[in-house]
């Protein structure tokens, strides 16, 4: 398997682990506190790794073009996108939230069309329709013949905002990174997010509430694990993937997370898997694959 596709598959595995870890932490101490802590933790990992791997603990060799666009990517992807992603975790759990994230491949294509003038074909439109159909199969239900949402509308809206932030962040990352090192590029994005979340926390008047988190051992352990598999390994491998293959193909393979998360969430969280969720996940990922492959 080509390197780009392989790293995209690994990214989906990493994001499965981080989604479950951050769901636990977010439900215990709140999504904003988790986000405020996970990025500084990830920055420490990057500092040590890049010092050993590149000889530069900080991305001092990055060109100005990379700094500008990767910072913007970090603010949109981490601060905007992940804030709503974690809020969605607390409302409807990581399994359903990550299913909605299969919207990322078609949204990425739309963003690419708007920002990079990439064209959509009839096959692309068919893939988007199929992906949406799989999601609707899971999130919609019937009650006395009336169609409605089986999950909170606010949770679904937050998950859509998260998908939008991730899509825009991914396109901006590729545009800003070019041939620059993927780990150093991820470090710039993490630095932007690490600075952005305290500002958001202060604006929402939650800047003095981190003490509760430090005293919660389960939450801190979950944040530690999630920080390794998410902003450190997951984000870095996603950038390696888009360097070695098309952004759409990479995001399609990363969208396998909803399928991968079904079994571990059933084992660890004792969440019942129903046939509609399995079929919906398969249809969604099939639609994403049709869209790009």
C-alpha angles and dihedrals in degrees: 000000000000116000095245094053092044093053090047089055090049089050090057089053092049092049091051090058095044093047091056094043094049092045089060093046096043093052091051103044107007133266097265093055091049091051093047092056104035096064097052087049090051090048090058090053090050093046092055096039096047091046090056098034102039104016088239117095088193130039093252091144095059115119119242091251090059094047094053099047098036091051089051089046091051093051093048097039101039107025100035102025101038094042089062092039092059092043087055090051090059093049106042106004133250096281098061092034092055090048089059087051088072082084087075098084096053092040089050089054091050091049089048089051092051099041103027101027092242111165127230121223129202088261089056092051090048090052092051091050092050092048092051091047092057091050093048090051089061103037098040126072138173125240117184090338094309121119118231146143119284089199131052112281091223091057091050092049091050091050091051090050088050092052090049092051093048093049095050091043092053094051092046090048093056092045092050100037101050105157096342119121112284096219093049089046090052089049090057090050091049091049090053092049093045089057094041099054097056088053090050090045091053091047090053091046094242098113094110098049101082094097089077090058096051090055093051105086095186092052093046092049090049092049090049093052094042092050091056096048096035122040093013108041102010098049093041093051091047089057091047088052095053090047091058102036140020116294091237094053091047094049090048092057091043087055089070088087093095090059094043093049097056098080100041092046089052091050100041102031097029090232113165116237114219126195093247091060093050093047092043092052092048092048092048095051091042089054091050090050092049089050094061111014 
